Amino acid sequence: MKTTQKLAVSAITLIMALGLSACNGMSRRGQDTAIGAGVGAIGGAVLTGGSALGTVGGAAVGGIIGNAAGRR
């Protein structure tokens, strides 16, 4: 993995961790959606080599999956 990719993944991970700390007042479904979007963004970034489109696409798919999981 290139240094730029490592930096991008580290930055996304840090942002996700900080963002999830703000989920305290959210509903369980909202938390699942946010977590899914964060995990999807990281996965999309890793799979596409840090592509912005891959990151956003991963976040969208992860958010949809997280939202569906929150319906349980």
PDB file of N, CA, C and O in Angstrom:
ATOM      1  N   MET A   1       0.846  -1.170   0.000  1.00  0.00           N
ATOM      2  CA  MET A   1       0.000   0.000   0.000  1.00  0.00           C
ATOM      3  C   MET A   1       0.897   1.241   0.000  1.00  0.00           C
ATOM      4  O   MET A   1       1.862   1.316   0.761  1.00  0.00           O
ATOM      5  N   LYS A   2       0.580   2.194  -0.840  1.00  0.00           N
ATOM      6  CA  LYS A   2       1.366   3.424  -0.926  1.00  0.00           C
ATOM      7  C   LYS A   2       1.172   4.269   0.328  1.00  0.00           C
ATOM      8  O   LYS A   2       0.191   4.118   1.056  1.00  0.00           O
ATOM      9  N   THR A   3       2.115   5.145   0.555  1.00  0.00           N
ATOM     10  CA  THR A   3       2.053   6.039   1.711  1.00  0.00           C
ATOM     11  C   THR A   3       0.802   6.908   1.662  1.00  0.00           C
ATOM     12  O   THR A   3       0.177   7.148   2.695  1.00  0.00           O
ATOM     13  N   THR A   4       0.431   7.380   0.486  1.00  0.00           N
ATOM     14  CA  THR A   4      -0.750   8.221   0.337  1.00  0.00           C
ATOM     15  C   THR A   4      -2.007   7.446   0.716  1.00  0.00           C
ATOM     16  O   THR A   4      -2.896   7.977   1.381  1.00  0.00           O
ATOM     17  N   GLN A   5      -2.073   6.198   0.293  1.00  0.00           N
ATOM     18  CA  GLN A   5      -3.233   5.374   0.617  1.00  0.00           C
ATOM     19  C   GLN A   5      -3.299   5.100   2.114  1.00  0.00           C
ATOM     20  O   GLN A   5      -4.379   5.132   2.705  1.00  0.00           O
ATOM     21  N   LYS A   6      -2.160   4.834   2.722  1.00  0.00           N
ATOM     22  CA  LYS A   6      -2.137   4.604   4.165  1.00  0.00           C
ATOM     23  C   LYS A   6      -2.606   5.838   4.915  1.00  0.00           C
ATOM     24  O   LYS A   6      -3.353   5.744   5.889  1.00  0.00           O
ATOM     25  N   LEU A   7      -2.158   6.996   4.449  1.00  0.00           N
ATOM     26  CA  LEU A   7      -2.563   8.250   5.081  1.00  0.00           C
ATOM     27  C   LEU A   7      -4.065   8.472   4.919  1.00  0.00           C
ATOM     28  O   LEU A   7      -4.736   8.893   5.862  1.00  0.00           O
ATOM     29  N   ALA A   8      -4.592   8.193   3.737  1.00  0.00           N
ATOM     30  CA  ALA A   8      -6.030   8.373   3.491  1.00  0.00           C
ATOM     31  C   ALA A   8      -6.854   7.443   4.376  1.00  0.00           C
ATOM     32  O   ALA A   8      -7.845   7.868   4.969  1.00  0.00           O
ATOM     33  N   VAL A   9      -6.455   6.191   4.468  1.00  0.00           N
ATOM     34  CA  VAL A   9      -7.188   5.236   5.296  1.00  0.00           C
ATOM     35  C   VAL A   9      -7.101   5.633   6.766  1.00  0.00           C
ATOM     36  O   VAL A   9      -8.090   5.525   7.491  1.00  0.00           O
ATOM     37  N   SER A  10      -5.947   6.085   7.210  1.00  0.00           N
ATOM     38  CA  SER A  10      -5.792   6.527   8.594  1.00  0.00           C
ATOM     39  C   SER A  10      -6.666   7.742   8.887  1.00  0.00           C
ATOM     40  O   SER A  10      -7.292   7.820   9.945  1.00  0.00           O
ATOM     41  N   ALA A  11      -6.709   8.683   7.956  1.00  0.00           N
ATOM     42  CA  ALA A  11      -7.530   9.882   8.140  1.00  0.00           C
ATOM     43  C   ALA A  11      -9.010   9.522   8.187  1.00  0.00           C
ATOM     44  O   ALA A  11      -9.751  10.042   9.021  1.00  0.00           O
ATOM     45  N   ILE A  12      -9.441   8.639   7.300  1.00  0.00           N
ATOM     46  CA  ILE A  12     -10.844   8.231   7.286  1.00  0.00           C
ATOM     47  C   ILE A  12     -11.197   7.510   8.580  1.00  0.00           C
ATOM     48  O   ILE A  12     -12.272   7.724   9.142  1.00  0.00           O
ATOM     49  N   THR A  13     -10.303   6.665   9.046  1.00  0.00           N
ATOM     50  CA  THR A  13     -10.542   5.940  10.291  1.00  0.00           C
ATOM     51  C   THR A  13     -10.668   6.902  11.468  1.00  0.00           C
ATOM     52  O   THR A  13     -11.550   6.742  12.311  1.00  0.00           O
ATOM     53  N   LEU A  14      -9.801   7.884  11.526  1.00  0.00           N
ATOM     54  CA  LEU A  14      -9.855   8.876  12.607  1.00  0.00           C
ATOM     55  C   LEU A  14     -11.148   9.679  12.548  1.00  0.00           C
ATOM     56  O   LEU A  14     -11.794   9.903  13.571  1.00  0.00           O
ATOM     57  N   ILE A  15     -11.519  10.106  11.360  1.00  0.00           N
ATOM     58  CA  ILE A  15     -12.753  10.882  11.201  1.00  0.00           C
ATOM     59  C   ILE A  15     -13.958  10.044  11.600  1.00  0.00           C
ATOM     60  O   ILE A  15     -14.879  10.535  12.253  1.00  0.00           O
ATOM     61  N   MET A  16     -13.948   8.771  11.201  1.00  0.00           N
ATOM     62  CA  MET A  16     -15.057   7.891  11.553  1.00  0.00           C
ATOM     63  C   MET A  16     -15.141   7.711  13.068  1.00  0.00           C
ATOM     64  O   MET A  16     -16.231   7.756  13.639  1.00  0.00           O
ATOM     65  N   ALA A  17     -14.013   7.509  13.710  1.00  0.00           N
ATOM     66  CA  ALA A  17     -14.009   7.326  15.158  1.00  0.00           C
ATOM     67  C   ALA A  17     -14.531   8.574  15.875  1.00  0.00           C
ATOM     68  O   ALA A  17     -15.303   8.473  16.828  1.00  0.00           O
ATOM     69  N   LEU A  18     -14.111   9.729  15.415  1.00  0.00           N
ATOM     70  CA  LEU A  18     -14.597  10.976  16.021  1.00  0.00           C
ATOM     71  C   LEU A  18     -16.085  11.169  15.753  1.00  0.00           C
ATOM     72  O   LEU A  18     -16.829  11.626  16.621  1.00  0.00           O
ATOM     73  N   GLY A  19     -16.504  10.819  14.552  1.00  0.00           N
ATOM     74  CA  GLY A  19     -17.915  10.946  14.203  1.00  0.00           C
ATOM     75  C   GLY A  19     -18.793  10.012  15.009  1.00  0.00           C
ATOM     76  O   GLY A  19     -19.889  10.389  15.422  1.00  0.00           O
ATOM     77  N   LEU A  20     -18.321   8.801  15.236  1.00  0.00           N
ATOM     78  CA  LEU A  20     -19.118   7.840  15.988  1.00  0.00           C
ATOM     79  C   LEU A  20     -19.242   8.226  17.453  1.00  0.00           C
ATOM     80  O   LEU A  20     -20.198   7.827  18.118  1.00  0.00           O
ATOM     81  N   SER A  21     -18.300   8.987  17.957  1.00  0.00           N
ATOM     82  CA  SER A  21     -18.409   9.427  19.346  1.00  0.00           C
ATOM     83  C   SER A  21     -19.568  10.417  19.515  1.00  0.00           C
ATOM     84  O   SER A  21     -20.047  10.630  20.628  1.00  0.00           O
ATOM     85  N   ALA A  22     -20.007  11.007  18.426  1.00  0.00           N
ATOM     86  CA  ALA A  22     -21.124  11.946  18.468  1.00  0.00           C
ATOM     87  C   ALA A  22     -22.470  11.238  18.347  1.00  0.00           C
ATOM     88  O   ALA A  22     -23.510  11.897  18.353  1.00  0.00           O
ATOM     89  N   CYS A  23     -22.473   9.916  18.237  1.00  0.00           N
ATOM     90  CA  CYS A  23     -23.704   9.137  18.054  1.00  0.00           C
ATOM     91  C   CYS A  23     -24.443   8.867  19.354  1.00  0.00           C
ATOM     92  O   CYS A  23     -25.426   8.126  19.353  1.00  0.00           O
ATOM     93  N   ASN A  24     -24.009   9.432  20.436  1.00  0.00           N
ATOM     94  CA  ASN A  24     -24.574   9.134  21.738  1.00  0.00           C
ATOM     95  C   ASN A  24     -26.075   9.383  21.803  1.00  0.00           C
ATOM     96  O   ASN A  24     -26.795   8.570  22.383  1.00  0.00           O
ATOM     97  N   GLY A  25     -26.568  10.463  21.237  1.00  0.00           N
ATOM     98  CA  GLY A  25     -27.982  10.799  21.312  1.00  0.00           C
ATOM     99  C   GLY A  25     -28.805  10.268  20.155  1.00  0.00           C
ATOM    100  O   GLY A  25     -29.997  10.561  20.067  1.00  0.00           O
ATOM    101  N   MET A  26     -28.202   9.496  19.268  1.00  0.00           N
ATOM    102  CA  MET A  26     -28.913   8.993  18.093  1.00  0.00           C
ATOM    103  C   MET A  26     -29.689   7.722  18.426  1.00  0.00           C
ATOM    104  O   MET A  26     -29.387   7.021  19.392  1.00  0.00           O
ATOM    105  N   SER A  27     -30.692   7.449  17.601  1.00  0.00           N
ATOM    106  CA  SER A  27     -31.419   6.188  17.736  1.00  0.00           C
ATOM    107  C   SER A  27     -30.512   5.039  17.317  1.00  0.00           C
ATOM    108  O   SER A  27     -29.480   5.257  16.683  1.00  0.00           O
ATOM    109  N   ARG A  28     -30.891   3.839  17.663  1.00  0.00           N
ATOM    110  CA  ARG A  28     -30.095   2.664  17.295  1.00  0.00           C
ATOM    111  C   ARG A  28     -30.003   2.541  15.769  1.00  0.00           C
ATOM    112  O   ARG A  28     -28.948   2.201  15.234  1.00  0.00           O
ATOM    113  N   ARG A  29     -31.088   2.814  15.088  1.00  0.00           N
ATOM    114  CA  ARG A  29     -31.087   2.743  13.622  1.00  0.00           C
ATOM    115  C   ARG A  29     -30.165   3.798  13.022  1.00  0.00           C
ATOM    116  O   ARG A  29     -29.446   3.517  12.064  1.00  0.00           O
ATOM    117  N   GLY A  30     -30.178   4.988  13.567  1.00  0.00           N
ATOM    118  CA  GLY A  30     -29.285   6.047  13.107  1.00  0.00           C
ATOM    119  C   GLY A  30     -27.826   5.693  13.333  1.00  0.00           C
ATOM    120  O   GLY A  30     -26.974   5.960  12.485  1.00  0.00           O
ATOM    121  N   GLN A  31     -27.543   5.089  14.482  1.00  0.00           N
ATOM    122  CA  GLN A  31     -26.174   4.649  14.762  1.00  0.00           C
ATOM    123  C   GLN A  31     -25.736   3.577  13.776  1.00  0.00           C
ATOM    124  O   GLN A  31     -24.612   3.613  13.275  1.00  0.00           O
ATOM    125  N   ASP A  32     -26.624   2.615  13.495  1.00  0.00           N
ATOM    126  CA  ASP A  32     -26.289   1.556  12.543  1.00  0.00           C
ATOM    127  C   ASP A  32     -26.027   2.128  11.151  1.00  0.00           C
ATOM    128  O   ASP A  32     -25.133   1.665  10.443  1.00  0.00           O
ATOM    129  N   THR A  33     -26.810   3.135  10.763  1.00  0.00           N
ATOM    130  CA  THR A  33     -26.614   3.774   9.466  1.00  0.00           C
ATOM    131  C   THR A  33     -25.260   4.481   9.417  1.00  0.00           C
ATOM    132  O   THR A  33     -24.529   4.358   8.434  1.00  0.00           O
ATOM    133  N   ALA A  34     -24.926   5.222  10.477  1.00  0.00           N
ATOM    134  CA  ALA A  34     -23.651   5.942  10.519  1.00  0.00           C
ATOM    135  C   ALA A  34     -22.462   4.980  10.521  1.00  0.00           C
ATOM    136  O   ALA A  34     -21.467   5.209   9.834  1.00  0.00           O
ATOM    137  N   ILE A  35     -22.577   3.922  11.287  1.00  0.00           N
ATOM    138  CA  ILE A  35     -21.488   2.935  11.341  1.00  0.00           C
ATOM    139  C   ILE A  35     -21.331   2.263   9.981  1.00  0.00           C
ATOM    140  O   ILE A  35     -20.211   2.078   9.506  1.00  0.00           O
ATOM    141  N   GLY A  36     -22.444   1.900   9.355  1.00  0.00           N
ATOM    142  CA  GLY A  36     -22.387   1.281   8.030  1.00  0.00           C
ATOM    143  C   GLY A  36     -21.746   2.204   7.008  1.00  0.00           C
ATOM    144  O   GLY A  36     -20.951   1.761   6.178  1.00  0.00           O
ATOM    145  N   ALA A  37     -22.088   3.488   7.063  1.00  0.00           N
ATOM    146  CA  ALA A  37     -21.506   4.448   6.131  1.00  0.00           C
ATOM    147  C   ALA A  37     -20.002   4.594   6.361  1.00  0.00           C
ATOM    148  O   ALA A  37     -19.229   4.678   5.407  1.00  0.00           O
ATOM    149  N   GLY A  38     -19.595   4.624   7.617  1.00  0.00           N
ATOM    150  CA  GLY A  38     -18.168   4.741   7.928  1.00  0.00           C
ATOM    151  C   GLY A  38     -17.374   3.538   7.467  1.00  0.00           C
ATOM    152  O   GLY A  38     -16.311   3.678   6.862  1.00  0.00           O
ATOM    153  N   VAL A  39     -17.892   2.355   7.756  1.00  0.00           N
ATOM    154  CA  VAL A  39     -17.210   1.132   7.342  1.00  0.00           C
ATOM    155  C   VAL A  39     -17.196   1.023   5.817  1.00  0.00           C
ATOM    156  O   VAL A  39     -16.195   0.615   5.228  1.00  0.00           O
ATOM    157  N   GLY A  40     -18.301   1.387   5.188  1.00  0.00           N
ATOM    158  CA  GLY A  40     -18.373   1.355   3.731  1.00  0.00           C
ATOM    159  C   GLY A  40     -17.398   2.325   3.090  1.00  0.00           C
ATOM    160  O   GLY A  40     -16.796   2.013   2.062  1.00  0.00           O
ATOM    161  N   ALA A  41     -17.237   3.497   3.684  1.00  0.00           N
ATOM    162  CA  ALA A  41     -16.296   4.488   3.154  1.00  0.00           C
ATOM    163  C   ALA A  41     -14.869   3.974   3.215  1.00  0.00           C
ATOM    164  O   ALA A  41     -14.100   4.135   2.267  1.00  0.00           O
ATOM    165  N   ILE A  42     -14.522   3.357   4.327  1.00  0.00           N
ATOM    166  CA  ILE A  42     -13.172   2.802   4.456  1.00  0.00           C
ATOM    167  C   ILE A  42     -12.972   1.672   3.453  1.00  0.00           C
ATOM    168  O   ILE A  42     -11.950   1.609   2.771  1.00  0.00           O
ATOM    169  N   GLY A  43     -13.961   0.780   3.372  1.00  0.00           N
ATOM    170  CA  GLY A  43     -13.865  -0.317   2.413  1.00  0.00           C
ATOM    171  C   GLY A  43     -13.762   0.172   0.977  1.00  0.00           C
ATOM    172  O   GLY A  43     -12.956  -0.341   0.201  1.00  0.00           O
ATOM    173  N   GLY A  44     -14.569   1.155   0.623  1.00  0.00           N
ATOM    174  CA  GLY A  44     -14.525   1.704  -0.729  1.00  0.00           C
ATOM    175  C   GLY A  44     -13.196   2.365  -1.030  1.00  0.00           C
ATOM    176  O   GLY A  44     -12.677   2.245  -2.140  1.00  0.00           O
ATOM    177  N   ALA A  45     -12.643   3.061  -0.051  1.00  0.00           N
ATOM    178  CA  ALA A  45     -11.347   3.724  -0.240  1.00  0.00           C
ATOM    179  C   ALA A  45     -10.236   2.700  -0.429  1.00  0.00           C
ATOM    180  O   ALA A  45      -9.366   2.864  -1.284  1.00  0.00           O
ATOM    181  N   VAL A  46     -10.274   1.648   0.369  1.00  0.00           N
ATOM    182  CA  VAL A  46      -9.232   0.622   0.279  1.00  0.00           C
ATOM    183  C   VAL A  46      -9.335  -0.133  -1.045  1.00  0.00           C
ATOM    184  O   VAL A  46      -8.327  -0.362  -1.715  1.00  0.00           O
ATOM    185  N   LEU A  47     -10.548  -0.517  -1.418  1.00  0.00           N
ATOM    186  CA  LEU A  47     -10.734  -1.315  -2.629  1.00  0.00           C
ATOM    187  C   LEU A  47     -10.431  -0.547  -3.914  1.00  0.00           C
ATOM    188  O   LEU A  47     -10.029  -1.141  -4.914  1.00  0.00           O
ATOM    189  N   THR A  48     -10.621   0.760  -3.887  1.00  0.00           N
ATOM    190  CA  THR A  48     -10.396   1.551  -5.104  1.00  0.00           C
ATOM    191  C   THR A  48      -9.107   2.361  -5.051  1.00  0.00           C
ATOM    192  O   THR A  48      -8.888   3.229  -5.895  1.00  0.00           O
ATOM    193  N   GLY A  49      -8.265   2.091  -4.081  1.00  0.00           N
ATOM    194  CA  GLY A  49      -6.992   2.796  -4.005  1.00  0.00           C
ATOM    195  C   GLY A  49      -7.118   4.253  -3.616  1.00  0.00           C
ATOM    196  O   GLY A  49      -6.304   5.077  -4.033  1.00  0.00           O
ATOM    197  N   GLY A  50      -8.126   4.585  -2.822  1.00  0.00           N
ATOM    198  CA  GLY A  50      -8.286   5.955  -2.349  1.00  0.00           C
ATOM    199  C   GLY A  50      -9.110   6.843  -3.257  1.00  0.00           C
ATOM    200  O   GLY A  50      -9.139   8.059  -3.067  1.00  0.00           O
ATOM    201  N   SER A  51      -9.780   6.264  -4.239  1.00  0.00           N
ATOM    202  CA  SER A  51     -10.614   7.038  -5.160  1.00  0.00           C
ATOM    203  C   SER A  51     -11.762   7.699  -4.400  1.00  0.00           C
ATOM    204  O   SER A  51     -12.398   7.072  -3.554  1.00  0.00           O
ATOM    205  N   ALA A  52     -12.016   8.950  -4.705  1.00  0.00           N
ATOM    206  CA  ALA A  52     -13.111   9.672  -4.058  1.00  0.00           C
ATOM    207  C   ALA A  52     -14.448   9.027  -4.394  1.00  0.00           C
ATOM    208  O   ALA A  52     -15.312   8.899  -3.526  1.00  0.00           O
ATOM    209  N   LEU A  53     -14.625   8.621  -5.641  1.00  0.00           N
ATOM    210  CA  LEU A  53     -15.867   7.984  -6.061  1.00  0.00           C
ATOM    211  C   LEU A  53     -16.063   6.661  -5.331  1.00  0.00           C
ATOM    212  O   LEU A  53     -17.177   6.349  -4.911  1.00  0.00           O
ATOM    213  N   GLY A  54     -15.002   5.884  -5.175  1.00  0.00           N
ATOM    214  CA  GLY A  54     -15.078   4.624  -4.447  1.00  0.00           C
ATOM    215  C   GLY A  54     -15.407   4.829  -2.982  1.00  0.00           C
ATOM    216  O   GLY A  54     -16.162   4.053  -2.397  1.00  0.00           O
ATOM    217  N   THR A  55     -14.846   5.865  -2.392  1.00  0.00           N
ATOM    218  CA  THR A  55     -15.106   6.170  -0.984  1.00  0.00           C
ATOM    219  C   THR A  55     -16.556   6.576  -0.779  1.00  0.00           C
ATOM    220  O   THR A  55     -17.216   6.090   0.140  1.00  0.00           O
ATOM    221  N   VAL A  56     -17.052   7.460  -1.627  1.00  0.00           N
ATOM    222  CA  VAL A  56     -18.440   7.918  -1.515  1.00  0.00           C
ATOM    223  C   VAL A  56     -19.406   6.771  -1.820  1.00  0.00           C
ATOM    224  O   VAL A  56     -20.415   6.601  -1.136  1.00  0.00           O
ATOM    225  N   GLY A  57     -19.090   5.994  -2.844  1.00  0.00           N
ATOM    226  CA  GLY A  57     -19.938   4.849  -3.180  1.00  0.00           C
ATOM    227  C   GLY A  57     -19.989   3.840  -2.053  1.00  0.00           C
ATOM    228  O   GLY A  57     -21.053   3.313  -1.730  1.00  0.00           O
ATOM    229  N   GLY A  58     -18.841   3.570  -1.453  1.00  0.00           N
ATOM    230  CA  GLY A  58     -18.802   2.651  -0.315  1.00  0.00           C
ATOM    231  C   GLY A  58     -19.594   3.168   0.864  1.00  0.00           C
ATOM    232  O   GLY A  58     -20.270   2.403   1.551  1.00  0.00           O
ATOM    233  N   ALA A  59     -19.511   4.467   1.100  1.00  0.00           N
ATOM    234  CA  ALA A  59     -20.271   5.069   2.196  1.00  0.00           C
ATOM    235  C   ALA A  59     -21.773   4.954   1.945  1.00  0.00           C
ATOM    236  O   ALA A  59     -22.541   4.674   2.865  1.00  0.00           O
ATOM    237  N   ALA A  60     -22.182   5.168   0.711  1.00  0.00           N
ATOM    238  CA  ALA A  60     -23.604   5.072   0.372  1.00  0.00           C
ATOM    239  C   ALA A  60     -24.118   3.648   0.554  1.00  0.00           C
ATOM    240  O   ALA A  60     -25.162   3.430   1.168  1.00  0.00           O
ATOM    241  N   VAL A  61     -23.387   2.696   0.025  1.00  0.00           N
ATOM    242  CA  VAL A  61     -23.806   1.294   0.158  1.00  0.00           C
ATOM    243  C   VAL A  61     -23.785   0.864   1.619  1.00  0.00           C
ATOM    244  O   VAL A  61     -24.717   0.206   2.083  1.00  0.00           O
ATOM    245  N   GLY A  62     -22.736   1.227   2.348  1.00  0.00           N
ATOM    246  CA  GLY A  62     -22.656   0.879   3.763  1.00  0.00           C
ATOM    247  C   GLY A  62     -23.771   1.509   4.577  1.00  0.00           C
ATOM    248  O   GLY A  62     -24.305   0.881   5.491  1.00  0.00           O
ATOM    249  N   GLY A  63     -24.125   2.744   4.255  1.00  0.00           N
ATOM    250  CA  GLY A  63     -25.215   3.416   4.958  1.00  0.00           C
ATOM    251  C   GLY A  63     -26.552   2.729   4.728  1.00  0.00           C
ATOM    252  O   GLY A  63     -27.360   2.597   5.647  1.00  0.00           O
ATOM    253  N   ILE A  64     -26.777   2.294   3.498  1.00  0.00           N
ATOM    254  CA  ILE A  64     -28.019   1.582   3.169  1.00  0.00           C
ATOM    255  C   ILE A  64     -28.086   0.253   3.925  1.00  0.00           C
ATOM    256  O   ILE A  64     -29.124  -0.106   4.480  1.00  0.00           O
ATOM    257  N   ILE A  65     -26.966  -0.468   3.936  1.00  0.00           N
ATOM    258  CA  ILE A  65     -26.927  -1.749   4.637  1.00  0.00           C
ATOM    259  C   ILE A  65     -27.101  -1.536   6.146  1.00  0.00           C
ATOM    260  O   ILE A  65     -27.832  -2.280   6.800  1.00  0.00           O
ATOM    261  N   GLY A  66     -26.428  -0.520   6.693  1.00  0.00           N
ATOM    262  CA  GLY A  66     -26.561  -0.220   8.109  1.00  0.00           C
ATOM    263  C   GLY A  66     -27.980   0.165   8.491  1.00  0.00           C
ATOM    264  O   GLY A  66     -28.479  -0.219   9.549  1.00  0.00           O
ATOM    265  N   ASN A  67     -28.625   0.932   7.614  1.00  0.00           N
ATOM    266  CA  ASN A  67     -30.008   1.336   7.867  1.00  0.00           C
ATOM    267  C   ASN A  67     -30.931   0.135   7.865  1.00  0.00           C
ATOM    268  O   ASN A  67     -31.827   0.027   8.703  1.00  0.00           O
ATOM    269  N   ALA A  68     -30.711  -0.773   6.914  1.00  0.00           N
ATOM    270  CA  ALA A  68     -31.534  -1.990   6.851  1.00  0.00           C
ATOM    271  C   ALA A  68     -31.301  -2.864   8.084  1.00  0.00           C
ATOM    272  O   ALA A  68     -32.238  -3.470   8.603  1.00  0.00           O
ATOM    273  N   ALA A  69     -30.066  -2.928   8.545  1.00  0.00           N
ATOM    274  CA  ALA A  69     -29.751  -3.722   9.740  1.00  0.00           C
ATOM    275  C   ALA A  69     -30.399  -3.103  10.975  1.00  0.00           C
ATOM    276  O   ALA A  69     -30.739  -3.814  11.921  1.00  0.00           O
ATOM    277  N   GLY A  70     -30.568  -1.793  10.971  1.00  0.00           N
ATOM    278  CA  GLY A  70     -31.162  -1.101  12.099  1.00  0.00           C
ATOM    279  C   GLY A  70     -32.664  -1.320  12.229  1.00  0.00           C
ATOM    280  O   GLY A  70     -33.255  -0.939  13.240  1.00  0.00           O
ATOM    281  N   ARG A  71     -33.279  -1.917  11.240  1.00  0.00           N
ATOM    282  CA  ARG A  71     -34.727  -2.162  11.274  1.00  0.00           C
ATOM    283  C   ARG A  71     -35.111  -3.336  12.153  1.00  0.00           C
ATOM    284  O   ARG A  71     -36.286  -3.526  12.465  1.00  0.00           O
ATOM    285  N   ARG A  72     -34.134  -4.117  12.551  1.00  0.00           N
ATOM    286  CA  ARG A  72     -34.432  -5.338  13.313  1.00  0.00           C
ATOM    287  C   ARG A  72     -35.168  -5.078  14.577  1.00  0.00           C
ATOM    288  O   ARG A  72     -35.482  -6.014  15.313  1.00  0.00           O
TER     289      ARG A  72
END
